Amino acid sequence: MRCLLILAHPRRDSLCGALFDACADGARQAGVECRELILSEIRFDPDVHEVSPEQQPLEPDLVRAQRDIHWAEHLVFVYPTWWGTFPALLKGFLDRVMTPGFAFRHVAPDKWDKLLAGRTADLITTMDTPPLIYRFVYRAPGRRALVRATLGYCGLRTARIEAFGSVVASSAAQRSRWLDQSRAIGSRLIHGALSPAQRRRQRLFAWLAALRLQFYPMTWIAYTVGALAAPARANRCP
Ligand SMILES: Cc1cc2nc3c(=O)[nH]c(=O)nc-3n(C[C@H](O)[C@H](O)[C@H](O)COP(=O)(O)O)c2cc1C
């Protein structure tokens, strides 16, 4: 497992920074090959000034970041929840680094190749809102944007999402448990990014895809109608 850990907090001495270190420690101690990318320590313009991002020359740190993303089989993003989503630092990084030709390639107006396919990602985020409120009342806007509109668009499958909160109401003991959890997330990576249940589901979907069920809709409709009609017919027989 080759893992790239990305810290997307403007302050290194934050809870996110400590969770990032714990996760990296856990992963390394378990034998996972890790690289680290601390966004507050690299230099890049967060704004895209051209019509298409690939027209804007990449700063050397972004070239290195693309090389690290390409190298990695698994990415771990650690970031605080700010205004429901994530800090501008992470948004600017994604705007600049996930360029056409690197992260995706349009092959038709409504079709694109996902150039980072096969990779997985974990999200670790902190928030002051209790995570259940964030998820079920606010409908987790940051998580959905990252998982679907950004990572999913480029072919990265999100394996695990961990939200730690409420930070503002947490005790020292609680924060220490969160650090242990973050370390465990890192060390578990030695067994692969997906949990056993996710791996079973992936195998099931691979089988279903191989069956190409979409090619036999009439057959399946006929089977279903037949199966539904059979008990009624059987009841009519003496
Ligand atoms: C600019 C800003 C916006 C924030 N917006 C939210 C928010 O929308 N929801 C929330 O639960 N917490 C919000 N917070 C609180 C942070 O999530 C919280 O301070 C942080 O997760 C604590 O972890 P840290 O020490 O790693 O920064 C915000 C904090 C800042 C500074």
Boltz pocket constraint, residues with backbone or C-beta under 6 A from the ligand:
constraints:
  - pocket:
      binder: B
      contacts: [[A, 9], [A, 13], [A, 14], [A, 15], [A, 16], [A, 17], [A, 80], [A, 81], [A, 82], [A, 83], [A, 84], [A, 85], [A, 126], [A, 127], [A, 128], [A, 129], [A, 130], [A, 164], [A, 167]]
      max_distance: 6.0
